[in-house]
Amino acid sequence: MPSCGLPGLNSWSGGWCFFGLALGGADSGLTWPHYLAGQGMVSSVQLFAQYVNEHFDQATDAVTTNRTWFSGGSGVLPSGRLHELIALRAAAVAGTAALGFGIWSATFDGRLAVVGLVGLVGSWLYSAPPARLIATGAGEAVASLIVTGLVPLAGALSRGAVDWTLLGALTFPLVLANLAMLLAVDAPDEVADEATGKRTLWVRLGSTRAVSVHGGLLLAVLAALLALAPWRPAWSTGLALATTPLFAAQHYLVRYGRTGRRAYVLTLSAIGSLAALALGMGAGTLL
């Protein structure tokens, strides 16, 4: 949920990837109405988050000079290419759709609607007043819990039966990996964030400590994958561990590639490694 130059792609791909992860690990059958209600709610919430972020991050986006495909905002609002109200109107449409899908989901399982509502409120507080969590250093953790915690939970609830042990074994490493990804995506925006008082986790830690924390998070991902392996199918763990080189490359770029063209590779590798981990674990539950 960082400010993103490709909002539609980032939101929709995240929604499909993590929602689909849980569908492979639940026990009972899935009907099309259940799937459409849950997927529609998840994707609408993530689009809502993206457009709210675009609106409330305009000050930082206006001074960003190290923008990449996946960081620094799209720049279309501060540049005047689109009126600033466009993002809010898009957010209102997405939020209304999320509420509609949530009401539909409640006819199947009230817990699913609660998950959607928590995600919607959390997405607003991530970027907007009164909390604006992204500027406090807490936004990255909240976003990680929503995207890689609540979204797979919504997928499992949509399917009907939740294997809580398997769900936890799948999502806990992903939450850590998502937090590392967001820290990496924060890195290219350090100068612009500091200039506008946006105290992201990277800014609060400072670059030296942030690099160390990022490395620690990736080691924690590896430890979680190994520690929770008994509660996941063997293929799931094997395919997840196969993504280790991608995370190693991500950390190298966090350390040495935060500016210029390397920043594009950094943000792409950060998001790509997280997606590969999710897809690997999800595919492993089906083998």
N, C-alpha and C positions, 0 to 999 in steps of 0.2 A: 503493500500500500504506500510506497513512497510516491512523491510527485514524479510522474512518469511521462516521458515524451510519446509513448504509445499506449494511451490509456485503455482503449478498447481491447487491444491484444493482450495486455497485461492482465486486465480484469477477467476477461472471458477465459483465457488459458488457465489462469489460476483456479477459477471456479470449476471448470471441467476436470482439471487434473486431480485436485484434492477431493472433490465430490465423488469422482469415479473411483478413487482409491478405496473408499469405504464400501462401495458397492460390491467389490470383489471379496470383501471379508465378512459380509453378513451372512446369516444362515438361511433365511426364508426367501421366497420368491418375490420378485419385483414386478409391479404392474406399471404400465405406461402412465396412468394418472399420478401415481405416487412419484415416479421419476420426474415427470414434467413439473409437478408442483414444487418438489424439492430443488431441482436444478434451476428452475425459473427464479425461485427465491434467492438462492445463492448467487447467481449471476447478477441479478438486479441489485443486491446489496453491494457487491463488489464494484459495479458501475457507479452506484451512488457514492461510494467512498472515493472513487477516482475523481469524479466531477466536483465533489465538495473540496477535495484537496486542491484541485486546479484553481478554484475560486479563492480560497483562503491563503494560498501560497503565492499570490501574485507579486508581493513585494520582493520575495526572495528570487522568484523566477525572473524578475526584471533586471536583476544584477548578476545573474548567473552567466559566467563566461566559459564554464567547463561542462556544458550540457552534453549528455549522451542520449542514446535511444531510450534508456531506462532510468535516467536520473535528470534532475534539473528542471522538471516541468516541460510542457510542450512549448511554452513561450507565446502561445497564440493570444492570450488575454492581455498581458502587459504590452505586447507589440501593437495592439489595436486591430489585429486581423479578425478577431471576434470580440463582440461586446462582452463586458465582464458578467452581465446577467445571463449570458448563454449557458455558462457552466452551472449556475444555480438552477436554471430552468431544466437543464438536462438531469441534474441531481433530483429535482422534484419529481420528474417523470419516473426515474429509476426507483426512487423511494416509494412512490405510489404503487409501482409495479411490485416491489418487494412486499409491501403490505398486502396487496391483492393475492399474491402467491402464498403469503403467510397465512391468510384467512383460509385459502383453499387447503393448505397443508394441515391446518388445525382440524379439518373434517376427518383426516386420517389419524393424526397423532398430535395432541396439543403440545407435546414437548418440542416438536419440530417448529411450531410457530414461535415458541419461546426462544429457541436458538436463533431464529431469524431476527426476532426483535432485539435480542442482545447484540447481535452482529450489526444491526442497523444503528442502534444507539452508539455502540462502540466506534463505528465508522465515522459518525458525526463528531464525537469527542476527540477522535484521533487528530483531526485537522482544524476543527472549529471551536470558537468560544462556547462555554466558559472554560473548558479544560485545555483545549489545544495541546493534546498529549505529545505530539511530535516535537514540540518546542520545549519539552520538559525532560527529555531523556527516557521517558517511560513509554513513548509511542511505539517504539520498535517491539517491545515485549507484548504490548496489547495487540498490535497488528499480527504478531506471530501466533498468538493464542486464537485469534479470530480465524485467520486464513488456514492454518495447519492444525487447529484444534477443533473449532466449531464447524468448519466446513466438512471435514470427514465425519464428524458426529451427525451432521445433517444428512449425509449420504447414508449412514448406517440406519438412522431413524426412518428415512424414506423407504428403505428396504423392508423394515418391519421388525426384525429381531437384531439386537445389538450384542455382539460378542465383546464385552467390555475389556476382557484381557487382551484379545487380539487387537482391538482398536487402540488401546493404550500402547501396546508394543509397536504398532505402526506409527502412531502420531507423535510420541514423545521425541524420537530422534528428529522428526520433521520440524517440530517447534524449535528445537535448538538450531537446526540447519537454516530455518527461515530467519531466525534472529541474526545468525552470522551473515546471511544474504543481505538483510536490511542494513547491517553495519557496513558491509562492503559497498552498497549502493549509496550510503550516506557520504562515503569518502570523497568522491569528486566534487561534492557540493560544499565542502568545508569552508572555503573562503566566502562564498555567498551567504551561507547560513550564519557564519560569525558576523558578517557585516550587517545583517538584518535582525540580529538577536534571536535567531532560531536555534535554540540550544538542543540540537539532536544528541543522540547518545555519542556519536563520534566527536562532536564538538565538546561535549562535557568531559569526555575521557581525555581528549587531546590525541594527536595522531600516534604518538609513541605507545601510549597505553592502549589505544583502540586497536592497533595492530596486534598487540599481545593478547587482548581479550578475544579478538577474532580467531587467533590461533587456538586459544583455549576452548572456544566454542566448537571448533571443528574437531578437536580431540575428544570433547564431550560427546559429539555426534557419534564418533567411532566407538567410544566406550558404551554408549547406549545401544548401538546396533548389536554389539557383542553380548552385552549383559542381558538384553531382552530377546536374544535369539531363540531360547527354548520355547517362547510363547508365539513364535511366528513360524510359518513353513520354511524349510531349509532353503528353498529356491529364493524366497523373499530376502533372506539375509545375504545369500550369495550374490544376487543381483545388486543389492544395496552396496555391498562392499566393493563391487566392481566400479563404483563411481568415485572411489577414493582419489584416483589421479585428477579428476575434475576439481575436487575440493583443494587438493594440493596446489593446482594451478591458480585457483581462486585466491588462495592465501599469498602466493608469490606476487600476484598482481596487486593485492591489497598493500603489500609492502613496497612494491617497486613501480606500480603502474597506475597511479591515481590521477594523473594529468595527461592532457594531450590525447593522441589517438589510442594510447593504451587504456585510457579510461573507458572507451567503448568496449574493448575486449573484457575489461574487468567487470562491468555491469552485466554484459551478456553472459560471461562465465558464471557469475554469481547466481543469476536466475536459471541458467541452463543446468547447473549442477544440482540445484534444488529440485527442478523438474525431473531430472534423470533419477534422482534418489526416490522420489515419489512414484514415478513410473516403474522403477525397478522393483520396489517393494510391492506395489499393486499387482504387477504382472506375476510376481513370485507367489502370490496367494492363489493364483489361478492354475499354476502348474502342478 
